[in-house]
Amino acid sequence: MAKLKILVVEDDHFLAEELVADLEGLGYNPLPYQTESSGANVVVKTNTPDVILMDIELGDGFNGIELAMVINVNYKIPIIYLTATSSKYLQSVSKTGYAGFLTKPYTKEQLQASIELAILTQLDTATSNSQIKKIYVKQQDSYQALVIDEIQYIEAQGWESKFYTNSGEKLVKVTFANLEKQIKNSMLVRVQHSFIINMDKVVEIGLGNKPFIKIGDKDINISHKYVPDIDELFNIIRTKI
C-alpha cells in the first residue's frame, strides 16, 4: 500500500523544508518540493501527487491560484492553499476546486487535519458513476492510497476488511458494509456476503449449480443475491454445442 504523495509548492525554502519534514513525520510521502510553477507542473505530469500544498504568493511565474487553475484543467488533485491570511483570497480561489487553507504559521495537527479533510472531501464529491482510480484507507495516523488496478479481491474479516493486492495483503479497519458504500468503481463488485472482487482480475468463471469465479489460485463462490445475472455482469456469450 502506497503512502499518500504530497507535493509542496512554496518559494520559501525554509518553510518548504519544514513542511517536508513534518509530512515525513506524519507518515506521508512528500515529493521533492518546488519553488516555482514550472517545476510544479513537471512534477504533476510525471509523478501525480494525491494532494498539493500550494503557496498562494509564489515569487516567479504563475501565482498559486493561477497554477491551480492550470493544473485543474487536466487533473483533479485536492489543493490546500498556504497563506498568512485566507479571507482576502476566498473569492479568487472559489473557481479552483481548492480543498482548504492552511494558515501560516501552522501546527502539525493542523497540517494533518487539512490533508485528511482534503482526501475525505474528494471522496464525498465523487459521484456513484465516477471511475475513481484510487481509494484511500486509514492506516494508524494517516491515509494511504490503494490503486484500484492493483486490488485482486477484498474479504470481510469481522469488523475489518482484508485487501488482497498484487503486492500482498493488507488488513484495514473498516467494516465490509461501510467499505461497499464508499467504493465508487464499477470494476469492484460484491459477489457474495464476504467478498468484493476486481472484475479485471477474474481468470475463470464457473457456471454450474454453484457458480464461482477464480482470481489467481482463489475460487470464490458467487451468490445470486448479489449477482442475479452472471451472464450480464461478466458479458458471457453462451454457445450451443
C-alpha positions as CSV (number, residue, x, y, z in Angstrom):
1,M,0.0,0.0,0.0
2,A,1.5,3.3,-1.1
3,K,1.8,6.3,1.3
4,L,-0.1,9.4,0.1
5,K,2.1,11.5,-2.2
6,I,2.1,15.2,-1.2
7,L,3.6,18.0,-3.3
8,V,4.7,21.2,-1.5
9,V,4.8,24.3,-3.8
10,E,6.4,27.0,-1.6
11,D,9.0,29.6,-2.6
12,D,10.3,30.0,1.0
13,H,12.9,27.2,1.1
14,F,13.0,27.1,4.9
15,L,9.2,26.7,5.2
16,A,9.2,24.2,2.4
17,E,11.8,22.0,4.1
18,E,9.9,22.3,7.4
19,L,6.7,21.1,5.6
20,V,8.6,18.2,4.0
21,A,10.0,17.1,7.4
22,D,6.6,17.4,9.1
23,L,4.9,15.4,6.3
24,E,7.5,12.6,6.7
25,G,6.9,12.6,10.4
26,L,3.2,12.2,9.8
27,G,3.7,9.1,7.6
28,Y,3.2,10.7,4.2
29,N,5.4,10.6,1.1
30,P,6.5,14.2,0.3
31,L,7.6,14.7,-3.2
32,P,10.6,17.0,-3.9
33,Y,9.3,20.4,-3.0
34,Q,9.0,23.1,-5.8
35,T,9.5,26.8,-5.5
36,E,8.2,27.8,-9.0
37,S,5.2,27.0,-11.1
38,S,7.3,25.5,-13.9
39,G,8.8,22.8,-11.6
40,A,5.4,22.1,-10.0
41,N,3.9,21.4,-13.4
42,V,6.6,18.9,-14.3
43,V,6.1,17.0,-11.0
44,V,2.3,16.9,-11.5
45,K,2.8,15.4,-15.0
46,T,5.4,12.9,-14.1
47,N,4.5,11.8,-10.6
48,T,1.0,12.9,-9.9
49,P,0.5,13.7,-6.2
50,D,-2.6,12.9,-4.2
51,V,-2.6,16.3,-2.5
52,I,-0.9,19.6,-3.2
53,L,0.1,22.2,-0.6
54,M,0.2,25.4,-2.6
55,D,1.6,28.7,-1.6
56,I,-0.6,31.4,-3.0
57,E,2.0,34.1,-3.4
58,L,4.7,32.4,-5.4
59,G,7.6,34.6,-6.4
60,D,8.1,33.7,-10.1
61,G,5.8,32.6,-12.9
62,F,2.1,31.9,-12.0
63,N,0.9,32.6,-8.5
64,G,-0.6,29.7,-6.6
65,I,-4.2,30.4,-7.7
66,E,-3.2,30.7,-11.4
67,L,-1.2,27.5,-11.2
68,A,-4.1,25.7,-9.5
69,M,-6.4,26.6,-12.4
70,V,-3.8,25.3,-14.9
71,I,-3.4,22.0,-13.0
72,N,-7.2,21.5,-12.7
73,V,-7.7,21.6,-16.5
74,N,-6.3,18.0,-16.7
75,Y,-6.0,16.8,-13.1
76,K,-8.5,16.6,-10.2
77,I,-6.0,17.0,-7.3
78,P,-7.1,18.4,-3.9
79,I,-5.2,21.7,-3.3
80,I,-4.6,23.1,0.1
81,Y,-3.6,26.8,-0.1
82,L,-0.8,28.0,2.2
83,T,-1.3,31.6,3.2
84,A,-0.8,34.0,6.1
85,T,-4.5,35.1,5.8
86,S,-7.3,33.3,4.0
87,S,-10.1,35.8,4.0
88,K,-8.8,38.1,1.2
89,Y,-8.3,35.2,-1.2
90,L,-11.7,33.4,-0.8
91,Q,-13.3,35.0,-3.9
92,S,-10.2,34.4,-6.0
93,V,-9.9,30.7,-5.2
94,S,-13.6,29.8,-5.4
95,K,-13.2,28.5,-9.0
96,T,-10.0,26.5,-8.5
97,G,-11.5,23.4,-6.7
98,Y,-9.5,24.0,-3.6
99,A,-9.8,21.7,-0.6
100,G,-8.9,24.2,2.2
101,F,-6.5,26.7,3.6
102,L,-3.5,26.1,5.9
103,T,-2.7,29.4,7.7
104,K,1.0,30.2,8.4
105,P,2.3,29.5,11.0
106,Y,0.7,26.1,11.3
107,T,0.9,23.2,13.7
108,K,1.5,19.5,12.7
109,E,-2.0,18.8,13.9
110,Q,-3.5,21.4,11.6
111,L,-1.4,20.1,8.7
112,Q,-2.6,16.5,9.2
113,A,-6.2,17.6,9.7
114,S,-6.1,19.7,6.4
115,I,-4.8,16.7,4.4
116,E,-7.3,14.2,5.9
117,L,-10.2,16.7,5.2
118,A,-9.0,17.2,1.6
119,I,-9.0,13.4,1.0
120,L,-12.4,12.9,2.6
121,T,-13.8,15.9,0.6
122,Q,-12.5,14.4,-2.6
123,L,-14.2,11.1,-1.8
124,D,-17.5,12.7,-0.8
125,T,-17.7,14.8,-4.0
126,A,-17.1,11.8,-6.3
127,T,-20.4,10.6,-7.9
128,S,-21.5,7.0,-7.8
129,N,-20.8,6.7,-11.5
130,S,-17.3,8.0,-11.4
131,Q,-14.4,5.7,-12.1
132,I,-12.0,6.6,-9.4
133,K,-8.6,5.0,-9.7
134,K,-7.6,5.0,-6.1
135,I,-9.2,4.5,-2.7
136,Y,-7.8,5.9,0.5
137,V,-7.7,3.8,3.7
138,K,-6.6,4.9,7.1
139,Q,-3.5,3.2,8.5
140,Q,-2.6,4.3,12.0
141,D,-2.3,8.1,11.9
142,S,-2.6,8.8,8.1
143,Y,-4.5,7.9,5.0
144,Q,-2.8,5.7,2.4
145,A,-3.7,5.1,-1.2
146,L,-4.6,1.8,-2.8
147,V,-4.7,1.7,-6.6
148,I,-7.8,0.0,-7.9
149,D,-5.9,-1.8,-10.7
150,E,-3.7,-3.5,-8.0
151,I,-6.6,-4.9,-6.0
152,Q,-7.5,-8.5,-6.7
153,Y,-10.3,-9.0,-4.2
154,I,-11.4,-7.9,-0.7
155,E,-12.5,-10.3,2.0
156,A,-14.6,-9.5,5.1
157,Q,-12.7,-10.2,8.4
158,G,-15.2,-9.5,11.2
159,W,-15.1,-5.7,11.8
160,E,-12.2,-5.3,9.3
161,S,-11.6,-5.9,5.6
162,K,-8.6,-7.6,4.1
163,F,-7.3,-6.4,0.8
164,Y,-5.5,-8.9,-1.5
165,T,-3.4,-6.9,-3.9
166,N,-0.7,-7.6,-6.5
167,S,2.0,-6.8,-3.9
168,G,0.5,-8.6,-0.8
169,E,-2.2,-8.5,1.8
170,K,-3.4,-5.5,3.9
171,L,-5.9,-5.6,6.8
172,V,-7.9,-2.3,7.0
173,K,-10.0,-1.2,10.0
174,V,-13.3,-0.6,8.1
175,T,-16.4,-2.8,8.1
176,F,-17.4,-4.5,4.8
177,A,-20.7,-2.7,4.8
178,N,-19.1,0.7,5.1
179,L,-16.4,-0.2,2.5
180,E,-19.0,-1.2,-0.1
181,K,-20.9,2.1,0.3
182,Q,-17.7,4.1,-0.3
183,I,-16.3,2.3,-3.3
184,K,-17.1,4.1,-6.5
185,N,-15.6,2.0,-9.2
186,S,-17.7,-0.4,-11.3
187,M,-14.8,-2.9,-11.5
188,L,-15.1,-3.7,-7.8
189,V,-18.2,-5.8,-7.4
190,R,-19.6,-7.6,-4.4
191,V,-20.3,-11.3,-5.4
192,Q,-21.2,-12.8,-2.0
193,H,-21.6,-11.9,1.7
194,S,-17.8,-11.8,2.4
195,F,-16.2,-10.9,-1.0
196,I,-15.7,-7.9,-3.3
197,I,-13.8,-8.8,-6.4
198,N,-12.0,-6.8,-9.1
199,M,-13.6,-8.0,-12.3
200,D,-10.5,-7.2,-14.3
201,K,-8.6,-9.9,-12.3
202,V,-11.1,-12.8,-13.0
203,V,-9.4,-15.6,-15.0
204,E,-12.2,-18.2,-14.9
205,I,-16.0,-18.3,-14.3
206,G,-17.8,-21.5,-13.3
207,L,-21.5,-21.7,-14.3
208,G,-22.7,-24.9,-12.8
209,N,-25.1,-25.3,-9.9
210,K,-22.7,-23.4,-7.7
211,P,-21.3,-20.6,-9.8
212,F,-17.8,-19.3,-8.9
213,I,-15.0,-17.1,-10.2
214,K,-11.3,-17.7,-10.0
215,I,-8.8,-15.0,-9.3
216,G,-5.2,-16.3,-9.3
217,D,-5.5,-19.6,-7.3
218,K,-8.5,-18.4,-5.3
219,D,-12.0,-19.8,-6.1
220,I,-14.8,-17.5,-4.8
221,N,-18.4,-18.6,-4.9
222,I,-21.0,-16.3,-6.4
223,S,-24.3,-15.6,-4.7
224,H,-27.4,-14.9,-6.7
225,K,-28.4,-12.4,-4.0
226,Y,-25.5,-10.1,-5.1
227,V,-25.1,-11.2,-8.7
228,P,-28.6,-12.1,-10.0
229,D,-27.5,-12.1,-13.7
230,I,-24.0,-13.6,-14.1
231,D,-24.1,-13.5,-17.9
232,E,-24.8,-9.8,-18.0
233,L,-22.3,-8.9,-15.3
234,F,-19.4,-10.8,-16.9
235,N,-20.6,-10.3,-20.5
236,I,-20.7,-14.1,-21.0
237,I,-21.5,-15.3,-24.5
238,R,-23.1,-18.8,-24.4
239,T,-22.8,-21.2,-27.3
240,K,-24.8,-24.3,-28.1
241,I,-22.8,-27.5,-28.8
